[in-house]
């Protein structure tokens, strides 16, 4: 990590840039006889919520990999003509939010790299925490060679792609490399004739396997299987590698599983119609709302959500409390999620653009406003102010996750403690800061119980500071800077692609 001008550590690959993070979306399909590019396009549509900066698809007909990617939403990047150029029976896709590297075209995925036996394309959801170690490995292999910066790609995904350029099979290269990666990763990747998928041994980010009539699908969420007509088979196990080719599907447990799935997937990241570890995300969020009402009751006239991420928990709160549930704000569906916009200025503008109060519904009422989380406090502060201006008598804020006090190094968009409102402020101070009459957070225990998962199998480091993958050694974290030499090293390894 690199020191920033404000004295805090910057969790980025480029010096001077904030490098915010979020979970991306990955997709892969092997289906001879199917229009795999269109299936991937539909799958990425279902994963659009996981990243809105760029989208890309790579496809192969068995002899050559073609990649099409650009900045923007899936619907903005692709049209009928671009999808027609992506012919074949194998494809992978990606929706991106900046994990490492800037929000620029050159960092869009899938990445493409050379190998002795052809080409590899790779899509990545997660964030590696030992890029410094991996960079040294690459430099040793490349004998310190530096070349022109190719494509300006500065992501950990490009680093992994470069490290896969070794003698032998791609399957063998993965088998050797995966145990050397630390952090969160779900990969879909492909050679000209084979689809691969891999998940880190903690299983921090979700990855599922689906079945088509004539093939297989791998995706970040079950909702992506639904939209392309694939039936759910199972989750890709932590530490597992899948290999799918014309001979069928092979599975190998490359690393011992040590499950630590991200609890924030249940709280916010995943679609409500997704299932994780057999549990409906929507039902988990409703149950969080019920337990929140038990722990933090209040006398009020109406329960309203911050739409739409707070809706399931607000329903649960209303059910448990007996306070009527209603709609107090209207969301502009054409404005992206404020949580995953890449700059603070856009976040603040997005809050003002995307919500408007229903004055008739809230005027003179004591409101319970339910949201999934408070990270920086911008959304809640703007919402409380807006509701008071619209005539609310009281505004009580209830949050269906505990206070976020620690940064996430595994791919969520709160990288520095300085950004977190709960870092150094107690609950009453936060309530005053956002202008609420009262504030209540669900307890850690109640949140985890609502997921129906064993507490030991979930990562809740953003609430507790207890990280399942070591991130204490700054050199090992390796996210600080990709200086010019580092960028050149990666570029030299990828320059033939």
C-alpha positions, -999 to 999 in steps of 0.1 A, spaced: 0 0 0 11 35 -7 8 65 15 -16 91 4 -14 129 8 -38 127 37 -16 103 56 -38 73 51 -28 42 31 -40 40 -5 -51 5 -16 -44 9 -53 -21 -1 -80 -15 34 -94 0 60 -72 -22 90 -64 -54 73 -74 -80 62 -49 -87 28 -66 -121 21 -52 -133 -15 -53 -164 -36 -58 -173 -71 -67 -172 -76 -105 -193 -102 -124 -178 -132 -143 -194 -156 -167 -183 -185 -188 -200 -210 -212 -190 -241 -231 -218 -251 -254 -212 -264 -289 -242 -256 -312 -253 -226 -290 -249 -189 -297 -224 -185 -268 -218 -148 -272 -255 -141 -268 -258 -164 -238 -228 -145 -223 -245 -112 -231 -276 -123 -213 -256 -136 -184 -237 -103 -181 -271 -85 -181 -280 -104 -150 -246 -95 -134 -248 -58 -144 -253 -48 -107 -218 -61 -99 -200 -36 -122 -211 -8 -144 -178 7 -157 -170 -17 -185 -181 -50 -200 -164 -75 -223 -168 -109 -239 -142 -132 -254 -152 -161 -276 -135 -189 -295 -144 -212 -324 -116 -236 -314 -89 -219 -334 -88 -183 -324 -100 -161 -295 -118 -129 -303 -124 -102 -276 -148 -73 -277 -149 -49 -247 -155 -13 -240 -164 12 -213 -201 14 -202 -231 -8 -195 -236 -42 -212 -264 -26 -233 -241 2 -243 -211 -20 -252 -228 -46 -273 -252 -47 -302 -262 -73 -327 -233 -66 -349 -207 -68 -322 -221 -101 -309 -221 -115 -345 -183 -111 -346 -179 -133 -315 -185 -167 -331 -177 -201 -315 -187 -225 -288 -167 -211 -258 -171 -177 -243 -163 -158 -211 -176 -124 -200 -170 -97 -174 -187 -67 -159 -162 -45 -142 -159 -21 -113 -123 -9 -106 -107 -35 -83 -71 -25 -91 -61 0 -117 -80 29 -131 -114 31 -147 -100 31 -183 -106 10 -214 -72 -6 -211 -82 -22 -178 -115 -36 -191 -117 -74 -191 -114 -101 -203 -76 -97 -206 -58 -115 -233 -23 -130 -232 0 -152 -252 10 -187 -243 34 -211 -260 4 -232 -272 -19 -203 -281 -37 -176 -262 -55 -173 -229 -84 -149 -220 -92 -143 -184 -120 -126 -164 -116 -120 -126 -139 -112 -97 -121 -103 -65 -88 -87 -54 -54 -102 -48 -34 -91 -18 1 -104 -27 7 -87 -60 41 -76 -48 52 -112 -44 37 -121 -78 54 -92 -95 87 -104 -82 79 -138 -95 71 -124 -129 103 -102 -130 124 -132 -121 109 -152 -149 112 -123 -174 148 -116 -162 138 -80 -154 129 -73 -190 110 -41 -195 93 -30 -227 68 -4 -239 37 -2 -219 12 -23 -238 -24 -12 -234 -16 6 -201 -32 -24 -182 -24 -20 -145 -47 -47 -129 -39 -77 -109 -59 -96 -136 -33 -86 -162 -6 -99 -138 -22 -133 -135 -26 -135 -173 11 -128 -177 20 -154 -151 1 -180 -171 25 -177 -200 45 -208 -191 56 -240 -208 32 -269 -206 -5 -270 -206 -27 -241 -193 -43 -266 -169 -8 -273 -155 0 -236 -153 -32 -230 -133 -25 -259 -110 9 -244 -102 -2 -207 -100 -34 -209 -81 -19 -219 -47 5 -189 -50 -24 -164 -52 -36 -149 -20 -68 -129 -16 -102 -132 -33 -106 -146 -68 -131 -162 -90 -117 -168 -125 -134 -177 -157 -108 -182 -184 -103 -199 -217 -79 -212 -243 -89 -217 -279 -107 -250 -271 -112 -252 -233 -131 -233 -206 -117 -231 -171 -130 -218 -138 -113 -214 -104 -122 -201 -70 -99 -191 -41 -97 -216 -11 -117 -192 11 -145 -189 -15 -148 -152 -6 -167 -144 -38 -195 -166 -51 -192 -188 -82 -217 -214 -94 -220 -241 -120 -250 -246 -143 -261 -271 -170 -274 -263 -204 -289 -290 -227 -257 -289 -248 -231 -275 -224 -221 -259 -192 -222 -224 -176 -202 -208 -148 -213 -175 -133 -209 -153 -103 -246 -157 -93 -274 -181 -98 -295 -153 -113 -272 -154 -143 -279 -191 -148 -317 -184 -147 -316 -157 -174 -297 -179 -199 -319 -210 -192 -292 -230 -174 -302 -253 -144 -282 -249 -112 -259 -278 -105 -238 -267 -75 -215 -240 -63 -179 -242 -74 -161 -253 -42 -135 -231 -25 -101 -241 -39 -116 -260 -69 -106 -258 -105 -130 -268 -133 -119 -278 -168 -146 -281 -195 -139 -292 -230 -153 -315 -257 -147 -345 -235 -169 -330 -207 -163 -315 -173 -134 -323 -150 -130 -311 -114 -99 -309 -93 -95 -297 -57 -63 -278 -62 -63 -264 -26 -78 -274 7 -111 -255 12 -112 -230 41 -147 -214 35 -150 -177 44 -177 -164 21 -183 -127 21 -212 -118 43 -216 -86 25 -229 -106 -5 -260 -113 16 -262 -78 29 -258 -58 -4 -238 -71 -33 -257 -101 -47 -291 -98 -64 -320 -106 -41 -331 -134 -65 -297 -151 -62 -291 -181 -39 -258 -185 -20 -250 -217 -2 -286 -228 -7 -300 -197 10 -322 -171 -8 -305 -137 -6 -339 -121 -4 -350 -143 25 -318 -135 43 -323 -98 40 -359 -100 51 -348 -120 81 -321 -94 89 -349 -68 89 -370 -89 114 -340 -93 137 -332 -56 134 -368 -48 146 -363 -71 176 -330 -55 186 -340 -18 178 -377 -12 181 -391 23 179 -425 40 179 -433 51 144 -460 54 118 -444 41 87 -415 18 77 -399 28 44 -368 15 26 -340 33 9 -348 18 -25 -340 -7 -36 -312 -22 -16 -330 -16 17 -364 -30 6 -362 -66 18 -349 -56 52 -376 -29 55 -403 -55 47 -389 -77 75 -387 -48 99 -424 -40 92 -435 -76 95 -418 -80 129 -427 -46 143 -463 -44 131 -456 -9 118 -471 -4 83 -447 -7 54 -449 18 26 -430 35 -2 -416 69 9 -392 75 -19 -391 69 -57 -359 58 -73 -349 68 -108 -342 34 -123 -319 49 -150 -293 61 -125 -267 36 -114 -260 25 -78 -243 52 -59 -222 27 -39 -203 16 -70 -197 49 -88 -160 55 -91 -156 90 -76 -170 108 -45 -183 137 -66 -203 113 -88 -215 94 -57 -229 126 -42 -245 137 -75 -259 103 -79 -277 104 -46 -294 136 -55 -303 123 -90 -317 90 -80 -342 95 -51 -372 117 -47 -397 117 -18 -434 109 -19 -445 139 1 -481 128 5 -470 95 20 -445 108 46 -457 143 56 -463 145 93 -453 109 99 -427 93 121 -406 73 98 -383 43 101 -359 43 72 -343 9 66 -311 6 46 -286 -23 42 -254 -5 53 -237 28 61 -203 31 46 -195 68 41 -228 82 53 -235 103 22 -267 85 11 -282 84 46 -274 121 52 -290 132 20 -320 109 25 -327 122 60 -324 158 49 -347 151 19 -373 134 41 -374 163 66 -377 188 39 -407 168 26 -424 171 59 -414 140 80 -420 145 117 -392 121 128 -367 101 109 -353 69 126 -326 51 106 -322 13 110 -293 -6 93 -294 -43 85 -256 -47 90 -232 -38 118 -211 -6 115 -185 -9 87 -152 0 105 -125 -18 85 -114 -17 48 -120 -46 25 -90 -59 6 -110 -86 -12 -129 -64 -37 -155 -41 -21 -156 -4 -25 -144 9 8 -107 8 6 -94 32 34 -105 36 70 -106 73 65 -136 69 43 -157 49 68 -180 70 90 -180 44 117 -142 46 120 -139 67 152 -175 76 156 -200 59 179 -236 52 169 -250 84 186 -223 105 168 -232 89 135 -269 96 141 -260 133 147 -238 133 116 -266 120 93 -293 141 111 -314 111 123 -335 111 154 -322 77 162 -299 51 147 -298 13 152 -275 -13 136 -282 -51 136 -258 -71 157 -231 -92 142 -246 -123 156 -281 -116 143 -269 -107 108 -249 -140 105 -278 -160 119 -301 -146 92 -278 -161 65 -283 -197 79 -246 -202 75 -222 -212 103 -205 -181 117 -171 -196 111 -177 -200 74 -182 -163 66 -158 -133 62 -170 -103 82 -137 -85 83 -152 -52 73 -172 -53 106 -146 -70 129 -111 -63 114 -105 -101 114 -92 -109 80 -92 -146 67 -63 -139 44 -33 -121 59 -30 -85 48 -8 -70 75 25 -70 56 26 -40 33 50 -57 10 28 -88 8 -3 -67 2 14 -54 -29 -14 -31 -38 5 1 -32 20 10 -66 24 -4 -100 53 19 -109 65 24 -144 89 -5 -143 62 -28 -129 38 -18 -157 65 -24 -183 72 -59 -168 36 -69 -172 33 -53 -206 64 -71 -218 49 -105 -208 16 -96 -226 30 -78 -256 25 -107 -281 -12 -110 -274 
